Amino acid sequence: MAGAVRLKIPASSVIHREGEGAPVLELVVSGLVRVFVTAPDGRTMTVRYCRPGALLGVMSLFIPGFALPAAVQALVDAEVLALSPGVARRAAAQDIRVTQAFLREQSERAISFLYEVPGSAFATVRQRVARHLLDIASEGAPELVVPVSQQQLAEAVGTVREVIVRVLRELRTAGVVHTERNRIIIVDPARLIAEQDWNSSP
């Protein structure tokens, strides 16, 4: 914890941008943070959602000449604990438990990205929308509430707002979701889970 700084990040703020080279190590304390990549035409695709307890930047500690391959953004008001990269590296060199913790973290990231690639590449827009709604849903009585705008959802799944409007209209007509300004209420989670299964064939 030596040298650690707790930072408050306003909603929609980009914490880190693609190409940054400085090593970072951050722990999400509260809120919801996304990691996303951007295409040359400006479209974005979310590759990871980070909730409280998630670590960001472990890879940057151990790769010489590291350049951040994705951007990081707070979807809602968030807090992160910025740890000292130097302190973390020394701890990993001196304590096998720290080394193992970082190894587990990186192994989990590698596995999650392997699942993310086919899920994003082969799924329809409707399936990607269902998947991302379930990913970022927060518990709200008595329903699941997704605090996201149509534009944010479009950016998360790599499409345009007009397509999102159509998909949400279809899901709303089917009784799966209810939409309000800057939030989506999941009325039928089971139906949405069935929707997002891009690889349901035997």
C-alpha positions as CSV (number, residue, x, y, z in Angstrom):
1,M,0.0,0.0,0.0
2,A,3.0,2.3,0.2
3,G,2.6,5.2,-2.2
4,A,-1.0,4.2,-3.0
5,V,-3.5,7.0,-3.9
6,R,-7.3,6.7,-3.9
7,L,-8.8,8.5,-6.9
8,K,-12.4,9.4,-7.6
9,I,-13.4,9.1,-11.3
10,P,-16.5,10.8,-12.7
11,A,-18.9,8.8,-14.9
12,S,-17.9,8.6,-18.6
13,S,-14.3,9.8,-17.8
14,V,-11.5,8.0,-19.7
15,I,-8.9,7.0,-17.2
16,H,-6.3,5.7,-19.6
17,R,-6.0,5.9,-23.4
18,E,-4.7,3.5,-25.9
19,G,-0.9,3.8,-26.4
20,E,0.0,5.0,-22.9
21,G,3.3,3.5,-22.0
22,A,3.7,4.2,-18.2
23,P,3.2,1.2,-16.0
24,V,0.1,1.3,-13.9
25,L,-1.5,-0.9,-11.2
26,E,-5.0,0.0,-10.1
27,L,-7.7,-1.6,-7.9
28,V,-11.3,-0.8,-8.6
29,V,-12.8,0.2,-5.2
30,S,-16.3,1.1,-6.4
31,G,-18.3,1.7,-9.5
32,L,-18.0,0.0,-12.9
33,V,-15.1,0.5,-15.3
34,R,-14.8,-0.8,-18.9
35,V,-11.8,-1.6,-21.0
36,F,-12.4,-1.0,-24.7
37,V,-10.6,-0.9,-28.1
38,T,-11.3,1.5,-30.9
39,A,-11.5,0.8,-34.6
40,P,-10.1,3.3,-37.2
41,D,-13.7,4.4,-38.1
42,G,-14.3,5.3,-34.4
43,R,-16.4,2.3,-33.4
44,T,-15.5,0.8,-30.0
45,M,-15.8,-2.6,-28.5
46,T,-15.7,-3.4,-24.8
47,V,-13.4,-6.3,-24.0
48,R,-13.7,-6.2,-20.2
49,Y,-15.9,-4.9,-17.4
50,C,-14.2,-4.2,-14.1
51,R,-16.2,-4.3,-10.9
52,P,-15.0,-3.6,-7.3
53,G,-12.0,-5.9,-6.6
54,A,-10.7,-6.0,-10.1
55,L,-7.1,-5.2,-10.9
56,L,-6.0,-3.1,-13.9
57,G,-2.5,-2.9,-15.4
58,V,-0.7,-6.0,-14.0
59,M,0.6,-6.7,-17.5
60,S,2.3,-3.3,-17.7
61,L,4.5,-4.1,-14.7
62,F,6.4,-6.9,-16.5
63,I,6.6,-6.0,-20.2
64,P,9.5,-3.8,-21.3
65,G,8.3,-1.0,-23.6
66,F,4.7,-1.7,-22.8
67,A,2.0,0.3,-24.6
68,L,-1.6,0.1,-23.4
69,P,-3.5,-1.8,-26.1
70,A,-6.9,-0.5,-24.9
71,A,-8.6,2.5,-23.2
72,V,-10.1,2.5,-19.8
73,Q,-13.3,4.4,-18.9
74,A,-15.6,4.7,-15.9
75,L,-19.1,3.9,-16.9
76,V,-20.5,5.3,-13.6
77,D,-18.9,7.3,-10.8
78,A,-16.0,5.2,-9.6
79,E,-13.1,5.0,-7.3
80,V,-9.8,3.3,-7.9
81,L,-6.8,2.8,-5.7
82,A,-3.7,3.6,-7.8
83,L,-0.9,1.5,-6.4
84,S,2.8,2.2,-6.9
85,P,4.2,0.0,-9.8
86,G,7.7,0.1,-8.3
87,V,6.4,-1.2,-4.9
88,A,4.4,-3.9,-6.6
89,R,7.3,-5.1,-8.7
90,R,9.6,-5.3,-5.6
91,A,6.9,-7.1,-3.7
92,A,6.5,-9.7,-6.5
93,A,10.3,-10.2,-6.6
94,Q,10.5,-10.7,-2.8
95,D,7.3,-12.6,-2.0
96,I,6.2,-15.7,-3.9
97,R,2.6,-15.1,-2.7
98,V,2.5,-11.8,-4.6
99,T,4.0,-13.4,-7.7
100,Q,1.3,-16.1,-7.6
101,A,-1.5,-13.5,-7.1
102,F,-0.3,-11.7,-10.2
103,L,0.0,-14.9,-12.2
104,R,-3.5,-15.9,-11.3
105,E,-4.8,-12.5,-12.3
106,Q,-3.1,-12.7,-15.7
107,S,-4.3,-16.3,-16.2
108,E,-7.9,-15.2,-15.6
109,R,-7.5,-12.3,-18.0
110,A,-6.1,-14.6,-20.8
111,I,-9.0,-17.0,-20.4
112,S,-11.6,-14.3,-20.3
113,F,-10.2,-12.7,-23.5
114,L,-10.2,-16.1,-25.2
115,Y,-14.0,-16.3,-24.5
116,E,-14.5,-12.7,-25.4
117,V,-13.1,-12.9,-28.9
118,P,-15.4,-15.5,-30.4
119,G,-18.4,-14.1,-28.4
120,S,-17.8,-10.7,-30.1
121,A,-16.7,-11.9,-33.5
122,F,-19.4,-14.5,-34.2
123,A,-22.4,-13.2,-32.3
124,T,-25.2,-11.1,-33.9
125,V,-25.7,-7.5,-32.6
126,R,-28.8,-8.7,-30.7
127,Q,-26.8,-11.4,-29.0
128,R,-24.0,-9.0,-28.2
129,V,-26.5,-6.5,-26.7
130,A,-28.1,-9.2,-24.5
131,R,-24.6,-10.3,-23.3
132,H,-23.5,-6.8,-22.4
133,L,-26.8,-5.9,-20.7
134,L,-26.3,-9.0,-18.5
135,D,-22.6,-8.1,-17.9
136,I,-23.3,-4.7,-16.5
137,A,-26.7,-5.2,-14.9
138,S,-26.9,-4.2,-11.2
139,E,-29.3,-5.4,-8.7
140,G,-32.4,-3.2,-8.3
141,A,-35.5,-4.1,-6.5
142,P,-37.3,-5.9,-7.9
143,E,-35.5,-6.0,-11.3
144,L,-32.1,-5.9,-12.8
145,V,-31.2,-2.3,-13.8
146,V,-28.5,-1.4,-16.4
147,P,-27.4,2.2,-16.0
148,V,-26.4,2.8,-19.7
149,S,-27.5,5.1,-22.5
150,Q,-28.3,3.9,-26.0
151,Q,-25.1,5.5,-27.3
152,Q,-23.0,3.9,-24.6
153,L,-24.5,0.5,-25.4
154,A,-23.8,1.0,-29.1
155,E,-20.2,1.8,-28.3
156,A,-19.8,-1.2,-26.0
157,V,-21.0,-3.7,-28.7
158,G,-19.3,-2.0,-31.6
159,T,-22.3,-0.7,-33.6
160,V,-24.3,2.5,-34.1
161,R,-27.1,4.0,-32.0
162,E,-29.7,3.4,-34.7
163,V,-29.1,-0.3,-34.6
164,I,-29.3,-0.3,-30.8
165,V,-32.7,1.5,-31.0
166,R,-34.0,-1.2,-33.3
167,V,-32.7,-4.1,-31.1
168,L,-34.1,-2.6,-27.9
169,R,-37.4,-2.0,-29.6
170,E,-37.5,-5.7,-30.5
171,L,-36.6,-6.8,-26.9
172,R,-39.1,-4.4,-25.4
173,T,-41.9,-5.7,-27.7
174,A,-41.0,-9.2,-26.7
175,G,-41.3,-8.2,-23.0
176,V,-37.6,-8.9,-22.2
177,V,-36.6,-5.3,-21.2
178,H,-38.1,-2.0,-20.3
179,T,-36.3,1.2,-21.3
180,E,-36.1,4.5,-19.6
181,R,-33.8,7.5,-20.0
182,N,-30.2,6.4,-19.6
183,R,-31.1,3.0,-18.1
184,I,-32.6,-0.3,-19.2
185,I,-34.5,-2.6,-16.9
186,I,-34.2,-6.3,-17.5
187,V,-37.7,-7.7,-17.0
188,D,-37.1,-11.3,-18.0
189,P,-33.4,-12.3,-17.3
190,A,-34.0,-15.9,-18.4
191,R,-35.1,-14.8,-21.8
192,L,-32.1,-12.5,-22.1
193,I,-29.7,-15.3,-21.1
194,A,-31.2,-17.4,-23.8
195,E,-30.7,-14.5,-26.3
196,Q,-27.0,-14.1,-25.6
197,D,-26.0,-17.7,-26.2
198,W,-24.2,-17.2,-29.6
199,N,-22.9,-20.8,-29.6
200,S,-26.0,-22.9,-28.7
201,S,-25.5,-25.5,-31.5
202,P,-24.4,-29.1,-30.4
